Amino acid sequence: MLTLFSNKKIIFLIFLILLSIYKSPYIFFNGRFIAEEGSFWFRNAFLYGNLEGLTQVFVGSGYFNLWPNIASVFANLVPIEFAPLMTVYFAFVVKLYLFLYILFQKSSFLETDYQKYIAALIVLVSPPMVAEIWLNTLASQVYFTIISTLILFQINDESFFSKFSPVVLFIASLSTVTTCLLTPFFLKNFLKKKDKINFYNFFVIFMGSLVQISIYTYTLINNLQWGGANERYILSLSKLINYIYNVIFKSFFGTEITKILYFSSIENIYVLIILIAIFIILFFLLVKSFKILSKDKVFLILLTIFILQSLLAIYAGKDNHVQGRFAAIPGIMCIYLALRIISIKNSFKFVASILIFISISAGFYEFKHNNKYPHFLICQNCPHWKEEIAKWKQNKNYELKIWHYPRKSMSLSKN
């Protein structure tokens, strides 16, 4: 019994892994390429070689994606029938590392085992972790940014996670711009502590940020970003409203409850009045507690990161929407703010506890069967990769079907 109790973190880790497999057993055992993962990253590595695969830039997005590049190279090293399995497990290993980091690394943010368990559940089941970013190497940038944020709060010791943090930040900063936003915080950590690990952490994220800034500047000057329905870098009132809907409300209440509240408030003036009254009361409690909360350095850092990630999500979100992977990081930071509030004695503590409970409950409800986009999780008339490869071997000009078909396909021909 004592051994069981002492190994409760390992038991919880196994629970998280099994829960992950339960969410998408087909993907874990069969693999899949989703959209540009196959039609751009793997295709280029397959047709033009591993060096091209490692250095390729998806110019339309305006930044470098190192992790999908690495995954595409490894996918090209195995028999083509197993290539999609490589990218799936490259995506999963980032999630697994996040679980391990949360549970086993000492942190000034996640100070107790209880907080670690809740934090790990949040990044697995909460509503911001939408199906679109599940087991997708491109969307691994969301998990890399969460890990990078948690590294800010790590208590440096002789553990593997402390020593490995510069490597994680190197990959993360070269895989997503969202991690690069954390550079000033790592500079502050180094200037304050002046130790070797904090120097390495700041140096690698600074260099990664320089690379990303250079690529973004080049694509901006040459007008190479996506246009049309995928146009980014626009600001509008509808985009701000969409942000509030997807990041503030949906992060805590999930899709179903948020929709009910939204449409009920439109159709019934009394519901709208009640909701406004509740929000005013909650806002008053939060403002009343802010004097206490603002004395907590961890809370202030999380709040600043939430604001910065929100501004980037609003700016970079496609068209007039802030959703999917764009809403995931500010959504998680919003929930983590509530988690931090619970650890501080203040008037909003009980409300924050209720909000986190609702968020995790809503996340479990939408985790698999009630998900809005089940075609990202389970095989619904999905193409079977080995069957597609058999057809391609008969006809090299055959367009291989990939997830989510029929919208996506890819060619392994240079023509």
HELIX and SHEET records of a PDB file:
HELIX    1   1 LEU A    2  SER A    6  1                                   5    
HELIX    2   2 LYS A    8  LYS A   23  1                                  16    
HELIX    3   3 PRO A   25  ASN A   30  1                                   6    
HELIX    4   4 GLU A   36  GLU A   36  1                                   1    
HELIX    5   5 GLU A   37  PHE A   42  3                                   6    
HELIX    6   6 ARG A   43  TYR A   48  1                                   6    
HELIX    7   7 ASN A   50  THR A   55  1                                   6    
HELIX    8   8 VAL A   59  SER A   61  5                                   3    
HELIX    9   9 LEU A   66  LEU A   77  1                                  12    
HELIX   10  10 ILE A   80  PHE A   82  5                                   3    
HELIX   11  11 ALA A   83  PHE A  104  1                                  22    
HELIX   12  12 ASP A  113  VAL A  125  1                                  13    
HELIX   13  13 ALA A  131  ILE A  133  5                                   3    
HELIX   14  14 SER A  140  LEU A  152  1                                  13    
HELIX   15  15 PHE A  160  SER A  173  1                                  14    
HELIX   16  16 VAL A  177  CYS A  180  1                                   4    
HELIX   17  17 THR A  183  LYS A  193  1                                  11    
HELIX   18  18 LYS A  196  ILE A  221  1                                  26    
HELIX   19  19 GLY A  228  ASN A  230  5                                   3    
HELIX   20  20 LEU A  237  TYR A  243  1                                   7    
HELIX   21  21 ILE A  244  PHE A  249  3                                   6    
HELIX   22  22 LYS A  250  GLU A  267  1                                  18    
HELIX   23  23 ILE A  269  LEU A  293  1                                  25    
HELIX   24  24 LYS A  297  ALA A  316  1                                  20    
HELIX   25  25 ARG A  325  ILE A  342  1                                  18    
HELIX   26  26 LYS A  349  TYR A  365  1                                  17    
HELIX   27  27 PRO A  374  PHE A  376  5                                   3    
HELIX   28  28 TRP A  385  GLN A  394  1                                  10    
SHEET    1   A 2 GLU A 399  LYS A 401  0                                        
SHEET    2   A 2 SER A 409  SER A 411 -1                                        
END                                                                             
